[in-house]
């Protein structure tokens, strides 16, 4: 009887841990996709291009930190563009900018 009780307690403990570890999905969460934002010919300098990319991203993100987190890559050699992980709404806002 004691072994069964211990087993049940252990099983309940494991279920509780699993429930805590499984991320809860919210329907309010927007799906993020990768987008490439093309800005034209090659930039005059890499530094200026990266600053411009972050500035544009910051205009649709909550903060500069969020903009840096979403930035995947800055294209600065042959053309001026950047790749970022954005929601559909954020991509549409950048399209209009």
ROROTOR-841499 format. One record per atom (N, C-alpha, C, O): residue in one letter; atom name; x, y, z; residue number from 1. Coordinates in Angstrom, 1 decimal, padded with zeros to 4 digits, always signed. Example, Ala and Ser with C-alpha at 12.3 -4.5 7.8 and 13.67 -1.06 7.14 Angstrom:
2
+------+------+--------+--------+--------+-----+
| type | atom |     px |     py |     pz | seq |
+------+------+--------+--------+--------+-----+
|    a |    N | +013.2 | -005.7 | +007.8 |   1 |
|    a |   CA | +012.3 | -004.5 | +007.8 |   1 |
|    a |    C | +013.2 | -003.3 | +007.8 |   1 |
|    a |    O | +014.2 | -003.3 | +008.5 |   1 |
|    s |    N | +012.8 | -002.2 | +007.1 |   2 |
|    s |   CA | +013.7 | -001.1 | +007.1 |   2 |
|    s |    C | +012.9 | +000.0 | +007.9 |   2 |
|    s |    O | +013.4 | +001.1 | +008.0 |   2 |
+------+------+--------+--------+--------+-----+
***
This chain:
97
+------+------+--------+--------+--------+-----+
| type | atom |     px |     py |     pz | seq |
+------+------+--------+--------+--------+-----+
|    x |    N | +000.8 | -001.2 | +000.0 |   1 |
|    x |   CA | +000.0 | +000.0 | +000.0 |   1 |
|    x |    C | +000.9 | +001.3 | +000.0 |   1 |
|    x |    O | +000.6 | +002.2 | -000.7 |   1 |
|    x |    N | +001.9 | +001.2 | +000.8 |   2 |
|    x |   CA | +002.8 | +002.4 | +000.9 |   2 |
|    x |    C | +003.5 | +002.6 | -000.5 |   2 |
|    x |    O | +003.7 | +003.8 | -000.9 |   2 |
|    x |    N | +003.9 | +001.5 | -001.1 |   3 |
|    x |   CA | +004.6 | +001.6 | -002.4 |   3 |
|    x |    C | +003.6 | +002.3 | -003.5 |   3 |
|    x |    O | +004.0 | +003.1 | -004.3 |   3 |
|    x |    N | +002.4 | +001.9 | -003.4 |   4 |
|    x |   CA | +001.4 | +002.4 | -004.4 |   4 |
|    x |    C | +001.2 | +003.9 | -004.1 |   4 |
|    x |    O | +001.1 | +004.7 | -005.1 |   4 |
|    x |    N | +001.1 | +004.3 | -002.9 |   5 |
|    x |   CA | +000.9 | +005.7 | -002.5 |   5 |
|    x |    C | +002.1 | +006.5 | -003.0 |   5 |
|    x |    O | +002.0 | +007.6 | -003.5 |   5 |
|    x |    N | +003.4 | +006.0 | -002.8 |   6 |
|    x |   CA | +004.6 | +006.7 | -003.2 |   6 |
|    x |    C | +004.6 | +006.8 | -004.7 |   6 |
|    x |    O | +005.0 | +007.9 | -005.3 |   6 |
|    x |    N | +004.2 | +005.8 | -005.4 |   7 |
|    x |   CA | +004.1 | +005.8 | -006.8 |   7 |
|    x |    C | +003.2 | +006.9 | -007.3 |   7 |
|    x |    O | +003.5 | +007.6 | -008.3 |   7 |
|    x |    N | +002.0 | +006.9 | -006.7 |   8 |
|    x |   CA | +001.0 | +007.9 | -007.1 |   8 |
|    x |    C | +001.5 | +009.4 | -006.9 |   8 |
|    x |    O | +001.3 | +010.3 | -007.7 |   8 |
|    x |    N | +002.2 | +009.6 | -005.7 |   9 |
|    x |   CA | +002.7 | +010.9 | -005.4 |   9 |
|    x |    C | +003.8 | +011.2 | -006.4 |   9 |
|    x |    O | +003.9 | +012.4 | -006.9 |   9 |
|    x |    N | +004.7 | +010.3 | -006.8 |  10 |
|    x |   CA | +005.7 | +010.5 | -007.8 |  10 |
|    x |    C | +005.1 | +010.8 | -009.1 |  10 |
|    x |    O | +005.5 | +011.7 | -009.8 |  10 |
|    x |    N | +004.1 | +010.1 | -009.5 |  11 |
|    x |   CA | +003.4 | +010.3 | -010.8 |  11 |
|    x |    C | +002.7 | +011.7 | -010.8 |  11 |
|    x |    O | +002.9 | +012.4 | -011.8 |  11 |
|    x |    N | +002.1 | +012.1 | -009.8 |  12 |
|    x |   CA | +001.5 | +013.4 | -009.7 |  12 |
|    x |    C | +002.5 | +014.5 | -009.8 |  12 |
|    x |    O | +002.3 | +015.6 | -010.4 |  12 |
|    x |    N | +003.7 | +014.3 | -009.1 |  13 |
|    x |   CA | +004.8 | +015.3 | -009.1 |  13 |
|    x |    C | +005.3 | +015.4 | -010.5 |  13 |
|    x |    O | +005.5 | +016.5 | -011.0 |  13 |
|    x |    N | +005.5 | +014.3 | -011.3 |  14 |
|    x |   CA | +006.0 | +014.3 | -012.6 |  14 |
|    x |    C | +005.0 | +015.1 | -013.5 |  14 |
|    x |    O | +005.4 | +015.8 | -014.4 |  14 |
|    x |    N | +003.7 | +014.8 | -013.4 |  15 |
|    x |   CA | +002.7 | +015.5 | -014.2 |  15 |
|    x |    C | +002.7 | +017.0 | -013.9 |  15 |
|    x |    O | +002.6 | +017.8 | -014.8 |  15 |
|    x |    N | +002.9 | +017.4 | -012.7 |  16 |
|    x |   CA | +002.9 | +018.8 | -012.3 |  16 |
|    x |    C | +004.2 | +019.5 | -013.0 |  16 |
|    x |    O | +004.0 | +020.6 | -013.5 |  16 |
|    x |    N | +005.3 | +018.8 | -012.9 |  17 |
|    x |   CA | +006.5 | +019.3 | -013.6 |  17 |
|    x |    C | +006.3 | +019.5 | -015.1 |  17 |
|    x |    O | +006.7 | +020.5 | -015.7 |  17 |
|    x |    N | +005.7 | +018.5 | -015.7 |  18 |
|    x |   CA | +005.4 | +018.6 | -017.1 |  18 |
|    x |    C | +004.5 | +019.7 | -017.5 |  18 |
|    x |    O | +004.6 | +020.4 | -018.5 |  18 |
|    x |    N | +003.5 | +019.9 | -016.6 |  19 |
|    x |   CA | +002.5 | +021.0 | -016.9 |  19 |
|    x |    C | +003.2 | +022.4 | -016.8 |  19 |
|    x |    O | +002.9 | +023.3 | -017.5 |  19 |
|    x |    N | +004.2 | +022.5 | -015.9 |  20 |
|    x |   CA | +004.9 | +023.7 | -015.8 |  20 |
|    x |    C | +005.8 | +023.9 | -017.0 |  20 |
|    x |    O | +006.0 | +025.1 | -017.5 |  20 |
|    x |    N | +006.5 | +022.9 | -017.5 |  21 |
|    x |   CA | +007.4 | +023.0 | -018.5 |  21 |
|    x |    C | +006.8 | +023.2 | -019.9 |  21 |
|    x |    O | +007.5 | +023.8 | -020.8 |  21 |
|    x |    N | +005.6 | +022.7 | -020.1 |  22 |
|    x |   CA | +005.0 | +022.9 | -021.4 |  22 |
|    x |    C | +004.5 | +024.3 | -021.6 |  22 |
|    x |    O | +003.7 | +024.8 | -020.8 |  22 |
|    x |    N | +005.0 | +025.0 | -022.7 |  23 |
|    x |   CA | +004.6 | +026.3 | -022.9 |  23 |
|    x |    C | +003.1 | +026.4 | -023.2 |  23 |
|    x |    O | +002.6 | +025.6 | -023.9 |  23 |
|    x |    N | +002.5 | +027.4 | -022.6 |  24 |
|    x |   CA | +001.1 | +027.7 | -022.9 |  24 |
|    x |    C | +001.0 | +028.6 | -024.1 |  24 |
|    x |    O | +001.6 | +029.7 | -024.2 |  24 |
|    x |    N | +000.2 | +028.1 | -025.1 |  25 |
|    x |   CA | +000.1 | +028.9 | -026.3 |  25 |
|    x |    C | -001.1 | +029.8 | -026.2 |  25 |
|    x |    O | -002.2 | +029.4 | -025.8 |  25 |
|    x |    N | -000.9 | +031.1 | -026.5 |  26 |
|    x |   CA | -002.0 | +032.0 | -026.5 |  26 |
|    x |    C | -002.5 | +032.3 | -027.9 |  26 |
|    x |    O | -001.7 | +032.5 | -028.8 |  26 |
|    x |    N | -003.8 | +032.4 | -028.1 |  27 |
|    x |   CA | -004.3 | +032.8 | -029.4 |  27 |
|    x |    C | -004.0 | +034.2 | -029.8 |  27 |
|    x |    O | -004.1 | +034.5 | -030.9 |  27 |
|    x |    N | -003.6 | +035.0 | -028.8 |  28 |
|    x |   CA | -003.3 | +036.4 | -029.1 |  28 |
|    x |    C | -001.9 | +036.5 | -029.6 |  28 |
|    x |    O | -001.6 | +037.5 | -030.3 |  28 |
|    x |    N | -001.0 | +035.5 | -029.5 |  29 |
|    x |   CA | +000.3 | +035.5 | -030.0 |  29 |
|    x |    C | +000.3 | +035.5 | -031.5 |  29 |
|    x |    O | -000.4 | +034.7 | -032.1 |  29 |
|    x |    N | +001.0 | +036.4 | -032.1 |  30 |
|    x |   CA | +001.0 | +036.4 | -033.6 |  30 |
|    x |    C | +002.2 | +035.5 | -034.0 |  30 |
|    x |    O | +003.2 | +035.4 | -033.4 |  30 |
|    x |    N | +002.0 | +034.9 | -035.2 |  31 |
|    x |   CA | +003.0 | +034.1 | -035.8 |  31 |
|    x |    C | +004.0 | +035.0 | -036.4 |  31 |
|    x |    O | +003.7 | +036.0 | -037.1 |  31 |
|    x |    N | +005.3 | +034.7 | -036.1 |  32 |
|    x |   CA | +006.4 | +035.5 | -036.7 |  32 |
|    x |    C | +007.0 | +034.7 | -037.9 |  32 |
|    x |    O | +007.2 | +033.5 | -037.8 |  32 |
|    x |    N | +007.3 | +035.4 | -039.0 |  33 |
|    x |   CA | +007.9 | +034.8 | -040.1 |  33 |
|    x |    C | +009.1 | +035.6 | -040.5 |  33 |
|    x |    O | +009.3 | +036.8 | -040.0 |  33 |
|    x |    N | +010.0 | +035.1 | -041.3 |  34 |
|    x |   CA | +011.2 | +035.8 | -041.8 |  34 |
|    x |    C | +010.8 | +036.6 | -043.0 |  34 |
|    x |    O | +010.2 | +036.1 | -044.0 |  34 |
|    x |    N | +011.3 | +037.8 | -043.0 |  35 |
|    x |   CA | +011.0 | +038.7 | -044.2 |  35 |
|    x |    C | +012.4 | +039.3 | -044.6 |  35 |
|    x |    O | +013.2 | +039.6 | -043.7 |  35 |
|    x |    N | +012.5 | +039.6 | -045.8 |  36 |
|    x |   CA | +013.7 | +040.4 | -046.3 |  36 |
|    x |    C | +013.1 | +041.7 | -046.8 |  36 |
|    x |    O | +012.3 | +041.8 | -047.6 |  36 |
|    x |    N | +013.7 | +042.8 | -046.2 |  37 |
|    x |   CA | +013.2 | +044.1 | -046.5 |  37 |
|    x |    C | +014.3 | +044.8 | -047.4 |  37 |
|    x |    O | +015.4 | +045.0 | -047.0 |  37 |
|    x |    N | +014.0 | +045.0 | -048.7 |  38 |
|    x |   CA | +014.9 | +045.5 | -049.7 |  38 |
|    x |    C | +014.8 | +047.0 | -049.7 |  38 |
|    x |    O | +013.7 | +047.6 | -049.8 |  38 |
|    x |    N | +015.9 | +047.7 | -049.6 |  39 |
|    x |   CA | +016.0 | +049.2 | -049.6 |  39 |
|    x |    C | +016.7 | +049.8 | -050.8 |  39 |
|    x |    O | +016.8 | +051.0 | -050.8 |  39 |
|    x |    N | +017.1 | +049.0 | -051.7 |  40 |
|    x |   CA | +017.7 | +049.6 | -052.9 |  40 |
|    x |    C | +019.2 | +049.2 | -053.1 |  40 |
|    x |    O | +019.6 | +048.1 | -052.6 |  40 |
|    x |    N | +019.9 | +050.0 | -053.8 |  41 |
|    x |   CA | +021.3 | +049.8 | -054.2 |  41 |
|    x |    C | +022.2 | +049.7 | -052.9 |  41 |
|    x |    O | +021.7 | +050.0 | -051.8 |  41 |
|    x |    N | +023.4 | +049.2 | -053.1 |  42 |
|    x |   CA | +024.3 | +049.1 | -052.0 |  42 |
|    x |    C | +024.5 | +050.4 | -051.2 |  42 |
|    x |    O | +024.4 | +051.5 | -051.8 |  42 |
|    x |    N | +024.6 | +050.3 | -049.9 |  43 |
|    x |   CA | +024.7 | +051.5 | -049.0 |  43 |
|    x |    C | +026.1 | +052.1 | -049.1 |  43 |
|    x |    O | +027.0 | +051.5 | -049.6 |  43 |
|    x |    N | +026.2 | +053.4 | -048.7 |  44 |
|    x |   CA | +027.5 | +054.1 | -048.7 |  44 |
|    x |    C | +028.4 | +053.5 | -047.7 |  44 |
|    x |    O | +029.7 | +053.4 | -048.0 |  44 |
|    x |    N | +027.9 | +053.0 | -046.6 |  45 |
|    x |   CA | +028.8 | +052.4 | -045.6 |  45 |
|    x |    C | +028.0 | +051.3 | -044.8 |  45 |
|    x |    O | +026.8 | +051.4 | -044.7 |  45 |
|    x |    N | +028.7 | +050.3 | -044.4 |  46 |
|    x |   CA | +028.0 | +049.2 | -043.6 |  46 |
|    x |    C | +027.4 | +049.7 | -042.3 |  46 |
|    x |    O | +026.3 | +049.4 | -042.0 |  46 |
|    x |    N | +028.2 | +050.6 | -041.6 |  47 |
|    x |   CA | +027.7 | +051.1 | -040.3 |  47 |
|    x |    C | +026.4 | +051.9 | -040.5 |  47 |
|    x |    O | +025.4 | +051.7 | -039.7 |  47 |
|    x |    N | +026.4 | +052.8 | -041.5 |  48 |
|    x |   CA | +025.2 | +053.6 | -041.8 |  48 |
|    x |    C | +024.0 | +052.7 | -042.1 |  48 |
|    x |    O | +022.9 | +053.0 | -041.7 |  48 |
|    x |    N | +024.3 | +051.7 | -042.9 |  49 |
|    x |   CA | +023.2 | +050.8 | -043.3 |  49 |
|    x |    C | +022.6 | +050.0 | -042.2 |  49 |
|    x |    O | +021.4 | +050.0 | -042.0 |  49 |
|    x |    N | +023.4 | +049.5 | -041.3 |  50 |
|    x |   CA | +022.9 | +048.8 | -040.1 |  50 |
|    x |    C | +022.1 | +049.7 | -039.2 |  50 |
|    x |    O | +021.1 | +049.3 | -038.7 |  50 |
|    x |    N | +022.6 | +050.9 | -039.0 |  51 |
|    x |   CA | +021.9 | +051.9 | -038.2 |  51 |
|    x |    C | +020.5 | +052.2 | -038.8 |  51 |
|    x |    O | +019.5 | +052.3 | -038.1 |  51 |
|    x |    N | +020.4 | +052.3 | -040.1 |  52 |
|    x |   CA | +019.2 | +052.6 | -040.8 |  52 |
|    x |    C | +018.2 | +051.4 | -040.7 |  52 |
|    x |    O | +017.0 | +051.5 | -040.4 |  52 |
|    x |    N | +018.8 | +050.2 | -040.8 |  53 |
|    x |   CA | +018.0 | +048.9 | -040.6 |  53 |
|    x |    C | +017.4 | +048.9 | -039.2 |  53 |
|    x |    O | +016.2 | +048.6 | -039.1 |  53 |
|    x |    N | +018.2 | +049.1 | -038.2 |  54 |
|    x |   CA | +017.7 | +049.1 | -036.8 |  54 |
|    x |    C | +016.7 | +050.2 | -036.6 |  54 |
|    x |    O | +015.7 | +050.0 | -035.9 |  54 |
|    x |    N | +016.9 | +051.4 | -037.2 |  55 |
|    x |   CA | +016.0 | +052.5 | -037.1 |  55 |
|    x |    C | +014.6 | +052.1 | -037.7 |  55 |
|    x |    O | +013.6 | +052.4 | -037.0 |  55 |
|    x |    N | +014.6 | +051.5 | -038.8 |  56 |
|    x |   CA | +013.3 | +051.1 | -039.5 |  56 |
|    x |    C | +012.6 | +050.0 | -038.6 |  56 |
|    x |    O | +011.4 | +050.1 | -038.4 |  56 |
|    x |    N | +013.4 | +049.1 | -038.1 |  57 |
|    x |   CA | +012.8 | +048.0 | -037.3 |  57 |
|    x |    C | +012.2 | +048.6 | -036.0 |  57 |
|    x |    O | +011.2 | +048.2 | -035.5 |  57 |
|    x |    N | +013.0 | +049.5 | -035.4 |  58 |
|    x |   CA | +012.5 | +050.2 | -034.2 |  58 |
|    x |    C | +011.2 | +050.9 | -034.3 |  58 |
|    x |    O | +010.4 | +051.1 | -033.4 |  58 |
|    x |    N | +010.9 | +051.4 | -035.6 |  59 |
|    x |   CA | +009.7 | +052.1 | -035.8 |  59 |
|    x |    C | +008.4 | +051.1 | -035.8 |  59 |
|    x |    O | +007.3 | +051.6 | -035.6 |  59 |
|    x |    N | +008.7 | +049.9 | -035.9 |  60 |
|    x |   CA | +007.5 | +048.9 | -035.8 |  60 |
|    x |    C | +007.6 | +048.0 | -034.6 |  60 |
|    x |    O | +006.7 | +047.3 | -034.3 |  60 |
|    x |    N | +008.7 | +048.1 | -033.9 |  61 |
|    x |   CA | +008.9 | +047.3 | -032.7 |  61 |
|    x |    C | +008.7 | +048.1 | -031.4 |  61 |
|    x |    O | +008.6 | +049.4 | -031.5 |  61 |
|    x |    N | +008.5 | +047.5 | -030.3 |  62 |
|    x |   CA | +008.3 | +048.2 | -029.0 |  62 |
|    x |    C | +009.5 | +049.0 | -028.6 |  62 |
|    x |    O | +009.4 | +050.0 | -027.9 |  62 |
|    x |    N | +010.7 | +048.4 | -028.9 |  63 |
|    x |   CA | +011.9 | +049.1 | -028.4 |  63 |
|    x |    C | +013.1 | +048.7 | -029.4 |  63 |
|    x |    O | +013.0 | +047.9 | -030.3 |  63 |
|    x |    N | +014.2 | +049.4 | -029.2 |  64 |
|    x |   CA | +015.4 | +049.1 | -030.0 |  64 |
|    x |    C | +015.9 | +047.7 | -029.6 |  64 |
|    x |    O | +016.4 | +047.0 | -030.5 |  64 |
|    x |    N | +015.7 | +047.3 | -028.4 |  65 |
|    x |   CA | +016.1 | +046.0 | -028.0 |  65 |
|    x |    C | +015.3 | +044.9 | -028.8 |  65 |
|    x |    O | +015.9 | +043.9 | -029.3 |  65 |
|    x |    N | +014.0 | +045.1 | -028.9 |  66 |
|    x |   CA | +013.2 | +044.2 | -029.7 |  66 |
|    x |    C | +013.6 | +044.2 | -031.2 |  66 |
|    x |    O | +013.6 | +043.2 | -031.8 |  66 |
|    x |    N | +014.0 | +045.4 | -031.7 |  67 |
|    x |   CA | +014.4 | +045.5 | -033.1 |  67 |
|    x |    C | +015.7 | +044.7 | -033.3 |  67 |
|    x |    O | +015.8 | +043.9 | -034.2 |  67 |
|    x |    N | +016.7 | +044.8 | -032.3 |  68 |
|    x |   CA | +017.9 | +044.0 | -032.4 |  68 |
|    x |    C | +017.6 | +042.5 | -032.3 |  68 |
|    x |    O | +018.3 | +041.7 | -033.0 |  68 |
|    x |    N | +016.7 | +042.1 | -031.5 |  69 |
|    x |   CA | +016.3 | +040.7 | -031.3 |  69 |
|    x |    C | +015.7 | +040.1 | -032.6 |  69 |
|    x |    O | +015.9 | +039.0 | -032.9 |  69 |
|    x |    N | +014.9 | +040.9 | -033.3 |  70 |
|    x |   CA | +014.3 | +040.4 | -034.5 |  70 |
|    x |    C | +015.2 | +040.4 | -035.7 |  70 |
|    x |    O | +014.9 | +039.7 | -036.7 |  70 |
|    x |    N | +016.2 | +041.2 | -035.7 |  71 |
|    x |   CA | +017.1 | +041.3 | -036.9 |  71 |
|    x |    C | +017.9 | +040.0 | -037.0 |  71 |
|    x |    O | +018.4 | +039.5 | -036.1 |  71 |
|    x |    N | +017.9 | +039.5 | -038.3 |  72 |
|    x |   CA | +018.5 | +038.3 | -038.6 |  72 |
|    x |    C | +019.8 | +038.5 | -039.3 |  72 |
|    x |    O | +020.9 | +037.9 | -039.0 |  72 |
|    x |    N | +019.8 | +039.4 | -040.3 |  73 |
|    x |   CA | +021.0 | +039.7 | -041.1 |  73 |
|    x |    C | +020.8 | +041.0 | -041.8 |  73 |
|    x |    O | +019.7 | +041.4 | -042.2 |  73 |
|    x |    N | +021.9 | +041.8 | -042.0 |  74 |
|    x |   CA | +022.0 | +043.0 | -042.7 |  74 |
|    x |    C | +022.8 | +042.7 | -044.0 |  74 |
|    x |    O | +023.9 | +042.3 | -044.0 |  74 |
|    x |    N | +022.1 | +043.0 | -045.2 |  75 |
|    x |   CA | +022.8 | +042.9 | -046.4 |  75 |
|    x |    C | +023.4 | +044.2 | -046.8 |  75 |
|    x |    O | +022.7 | +045.2 | -046.9 |  75 |
|    x |    N | +024.7 | +044.3 | -046.9 |  76 |
|    x |   CA | +025.3 | +045.6 | -047.1 |  76 |
|    x |    C | +026.4 | +045.7 | -048.2 |  76 |
|    x |    O | +026.9 | +046.7 | -048.4 |  76 |
|    x |    N | +026.6 | +044.6 | -048.9 |  77 |
|    x |   CA | +027.7 | +044.6 | -049.9 |  77 |
|    x |    C | +027.1 | +044.9 | -051.3 |  77 |
|    x |    O | +027.5 | +046.0 | -051.8 |  77 |
|    x |    N | +026.3 | +044.1 | -051.8 |  78 |
|    x |   CA | +025.8 | +044.3 | -053.2 |  78 |
|    x |    C | +024.5 | +045.2 | -053.2 |  78 |
|    x |    O | +024.3 | +045.9 | -054.2 |  78 |
|    x |    N | +023.8 | +045.1 | -052.2 |  79 |
|    x |   CA | +022.5 | +045.8 | -052.1 |  79 |
|    x |    C | +022.2 | +046.1 | -050.7 |  79 |
|    x |    O | +022.9 | +045.6 | -049.8 |  79 |
|    x |    N | +021.2 | +047.0 | -050.4 |  80 |
|    x |   CA | +020.9 | +047.4 | -049.1 |  80 |
|    x |    C | +019.6 | +046.8 | -048.7 |  80 |
|    x |    O | +018.5 | +047.1 | -049.2 |  80 |
|    x |    N | +019.6 | +045.8 | -047.7 |  81 |
|    x |   CA | +018.4 | +045.1 | -047.3 |  81 |
|    x |    C | +018.7 | +044.5 | -045.9 |  81 |
|    x |    O | +019.9 | +044.5 | -045.5 |  81 |
|    x |    N | +017.7 | +044.0 | -045.3 |  82 |
|    x |   CA | +017.9 | +043.3 | -044.0 |  82 |
|    x |    C | +016.8 | +042.2 | -043.9 |  82 |
|    x |    O | +015.7 | +042.3 | -044.5 |  82 |
|    x |    N | +017.2 | +041.1 | -043.2 |  83 |
|    x |   CA | +016.2 | +040.1 | -042.9 |  83 |
|    x |    C | +015.9 | +040.2 | -041.4 |  83 |
|    x |    O | +016.7 | +040.4 | -040.6 |  83 |
|    x |    N | +014.6 | +040.0 | -041.2 |  84 |
|    x |   CA | +014.1 | +040.1 | -039.8 |  84 |
|    x |    C | +012.9 | +039.2 | -039.6 |  84 |
|    x |    O | +012.2 | +038.8 | -040.5 |  84 |
|    x |    N | +012.7 | +038.8 | -038.3 |  85 |
|    x |   CA | +011.6 | +038.0 | -038.0 |  85 |
|    x |    C | +010.5 | +038.9 | -037.5 |  85 |
|    x |    O | +010.6 | +039.6 | -036.5 |  85 |
|    x |    N | +009.4 | +038.9 | -038.3 |  86 |
|    x |   CA | +008.3 | +039.9 | -038.0 |  86 |
|    x |    C | +006.9 | +039.3 | -038.1 |  86 |
|    x |    O | +006.8 | +038.2 | -038.7 |  86 |
|    x |    N | +006.0 | +039.9 | -037.4 |  87 |
|    x |   CA | +004.6 | +039.5 | -037.6 |  87 |
|    x |    C | +004.1 | +040.1 | -038.9 |  87 |
|    x |    O | +004.8 | +040.9 | -039.5 |  87 |
|    x |    N | +003.0 | +039.6 | -039.4 |  88 |
|    x |   CA | +002.4 | +040.1 | -040.6 |  88 |
|    x |    C | +002.1 | +041.6 | -040.5 |  88 |
|    x |    O | +002.4 | +042.4 | -041.5 |  88 |
|    x |    N | +001.6 | +042.1 | -039.4 |  89 |
|    x |   CA | +001.3 | +043.5 | -039.2 |  89 |
|    x |    C | +002.5 | +044.3 | -039.2 |  89 |
|    x |    O | +002.6 | +045.4 | -039.8 |  89 |
|    x |    N | +003.6 | +043.9 | -038.6 |  90 |
|    x |   CA | +004.9 | +044.6 | -038.6 |  90 |
|    x |    C | +005.4 | +044.7 | -040.0 |  90 |
|    x |    O | +005.9 | +045.8 | -040.4 |  90 |
|    x |    N | +005.3 | +043.6 | -040.8 |  91 |
|    x |   CA | +005.8 | +043.7 | -042.2 |  91 |
|    x |    C | +005.0 | +044.6 | -043.0 |  91 |
|    x |    O | +005.5 | +045.4 | -043.9 |  91 |
|    x |    N | +003.7 | +044.7 | -042.8 |  92 |
|    x |   CA | +002.8 | +045.6 | -043.5 |  92 |
|    x |    C | +003.2 | +047.1 | -043.1 |  92 |
|    x |    O | +003.2 | +048.0 | -044.0 |  92 |
|    x |    N | +003.5 | +047.3 | -041.9 |  93 |
|    x |   CA | +003.9 | +048.7 | -041.5 |  93 |
|    x |    C | +005.2 | +049.1 | -042.1 |  93 |
|    x |    O | +005.3 | +050.2 | -042.5 |  93 |
|    x |    N | +006.1 | +048.2 | -042.2 |  94 |
|    x |   CA | +007.4 | +048.5 | -042.9 |  94 |
|    x |    C | +007.2 | +048.7 | -044.4 |  94 |
|    x |    O | +007.8 | +049.5 | -045.0 |  94 |
|    x |    N | +006.2 | +048.0 | -045.0 |  95 |
|    x |   CA | +005.9 | +048.1 | -046.4 |  95 |
|    x |    C | +005.5 | +049.6 | -046.7 |  95 |
|    x |    O | +005.7 | +050.1 | -047.7 |  95 |
|    x |    N | +004.7 | +050.1 | -045.7 |  96 |
|    x |   CA | +004.2 | +051.5 | -045.9 |  96 |
|    x |    C | +005.2 | +052.6 | -045.5 |  96 |
|    x |    O | +004.9 | +053.7 | -045.8 |  96 |
|    x |    N | +006.3 | +052.2 | -044.9 |  97 |
|    x |   CA | +007.2 | +053.2 | -044.4 |  97 |
|    x |    C | +008.1 | +053.7 | -045.5 |  97 |
|    x |    O | +009.0 | +054.6 | -045.2 |  97 |
+------+------+--------+--------+--------+-----+
***
